[in-house]
Amino acid sequence: MATITSLGTGSGLELESLITKLMTVEKAPLTALQKKQTAYETKISALGKLQSVLATLQTSAQSMKPGVLESATTKFAAYTASVADTAVASATATTGAIAGNYSLEVSKLAQAQQLQSAAFSSSTTSITSAGGSLTLTLGTLAEDGTYTADSSRSYTFNLAAGATLKDLQNAINSSDAGVSATIVNGSGGAQLVLTSGEGTNNVMQLSGSGITGFDYDPAATGTQGWTQSKAASDAAFTLNGIAVTSHSNTVTDALDGVTLELTGTTTTATTLKIAEDYSANIQSALESFVSAYNSAYSTMSSLGAYDPDTQVAGDLQGNSTLRYAMNQIRQALFNTTSGDDDSDYQTLSNIGVSISASGTLTIDSTKLTAAVKADPDAVANLVANVGTKYDSIVQKLIGTDDSPIPAATSGLKKTVSNLEDQQEKLQLRLESIEARYRAQFTALDTLISSLNTTADYLTSYISSLNSNDK
């Protein structure tokens, strides 16, 4: 019997092509399942886009909600601070400030202590032959001359044999003591100048070991190893006639939420003004919300659209979950109120938010600013209520596994999983069918090949008989 090495070679028939065509017909149910799976996966992806834009909308809505025990006006309040005489001070204000005008008089600025060493021939002059150390401690010098060292701010600088004035400068500057060291090369020689932080709580005390001429006691009198070129002092000023002192010219604890930067002294009082403003924060919150809303609505419209000219439908065209979500976020727009029946600013349309024919929102900044100026409490309450409402709406749409969008997504994923199982089983069946076809056609190919061989033999035999008869 002839051996068939390639289907169709024995018979000369296109059996391989025939099997391919037969399997194409057999695979029709598998192709249909694959198309269904692709369609469901497209819907899952579309629902993912929907959930994403709604989550962004929820985030913007949450940023409009006051915190626990926080009022809407407090939530959106912003404060500015200004000093009439800018040569005297500048000021900034944050949440917690109280609006009002204050009389400010500055009699003295805080000043850093400054010490200068004895003069050396140069910055490279050795200050210790066998090595030594210098301990620098910061502390507080009281008005009566009493000095209280702060042991937590004590720094020791170890010096090697032959260390120079420059080496000591580098050691101090590379530490975290908060003291700067500078060498000044004057006509009398090189002197090391130390400058501490502002205020009487940053007064320096120095003591040397293995080096001489570097001791300094701020409470002592008489000869010292250092000369004090500037004495430390605290800032002194009055607010509305109340005396205040500060170790620093940056004052953060005189008024709640207000930072003063003192820069000069006064001979007459100047005015510190703390003003309250809502417009900037309310507009920023609304702009963020409108942007997120427009993005969500545009995405939903695109997902549910149908173009009759191109006959192309959105991925969720006709989807009930999408329609429900769109209705929810659209209906809440102008149904949410400030809650103040006596105010002219009840809804978003009253404060300059309008909706276009396409369903997207715009803000009239001029109208919004005027509304905030006229009734800041009502506008703040309205914006806060909108944030609260939309946070709740979106939470119900996407917040839990049982919410409409996650539930719809989960249902589609289960369907896809079932389709994959069906395809797997069908694929096994198709492999069996193809194997059967191949076995049958191989047998046919072998049979025809055998018949052809027999026919060729008989033809040759008869031909030989005819030749012999002649």
Summary of the structure (lengths in Angstrom):
residues: 470
radius of gyration: 44.6
end to end distance: 34.2
largest distance: 156.7
contacts: 1429
relative contact order: 0.17
helix: 43%
strand: 25%
